[in-house]
Amino acid sequence: MQTPLVFLQGPWKLSMGLNALDPADWLWLDERFSAETAARAALVAERAQEVHAMLPEAEPAARELLALVLDHLVRYAPERAPASLPPDLPPLVALATLAQEDFCLMQKRTDGRYALTGAILCFPSHWHLHEKLGRPMAEIHAPVPGFGARLGGAADRFMASIQPDRPVWRANWTLVESPELFHPHPREPIPDLSAENVGSRLWLRVERQTLRRLPETRAVVFTIRTLVEPLAEVVHRPGVAAAMAARIREMDDAMAAYKGLPAFRGPLLAWLDRLAEEPRHALAQEQPALGRQHGTP
């Protein structure tokens, strides 16, 4: 299970970026399972009103979702399947320690639009669950520059058409000043950044998201698996530094501001450009020696 680096796939554009999902690959359970589910349990115990919310109409869908997750664990990760659950535990709260994903329920309203009716959201990225509960897709994504004009209609049509046997996944990415997974608060300024230290003071935060329809209640389940890695480790993989620098330059000012890039864009690009050039310099130094070995003047 590798962090999906979608910025390697080509020029920046605002799109849904949906991919077919193998149901067996729905939930990602990895070596961080124990630590992350312990953190989620602590959040539920200490900050329940911030990480869990559900409208009354979401109760049947929440119970169907819990049953689906339990079935998935029995099929694909039996070592993680619980022997039993407390009978009075709310279904979405139960999910907090069964998986590393957050779960959101979207249900069709009388006006035909899909709205957020319930969620367990332990690892938010700069947003608060109570501000989004009950709101339709367009309002939830209103802060995203260009969403309404470019994706609003397509997103609504997709939500109406998704079928239980055709789940999908997508991913997004941003750069953050902290590896903290529970991150509902606004971005914080990072003082004294330079091209020399920016790599050690930023983290790549990726959300691997899936969407699938529940067959009985017809609610749409939106999962969010949050992955955070030190930026300095990520960019040393082949092609990453150059691709990230290209995507950052391709973003318009509004999207760059939404991602918080202006605060560190200059030092970051200088650092990424230098890393992207290093393999070229190394190759240039090797080529003369290789030529001499083959008798080339």
Summary of the structure (lengths in Angstrom):
residues: 297
radius of gyration: 21.7
end to end distance: 47.5
largest distance: 80.9
contacts: 834
relative contact order: 0.15
helix: 45%
strand: 18%
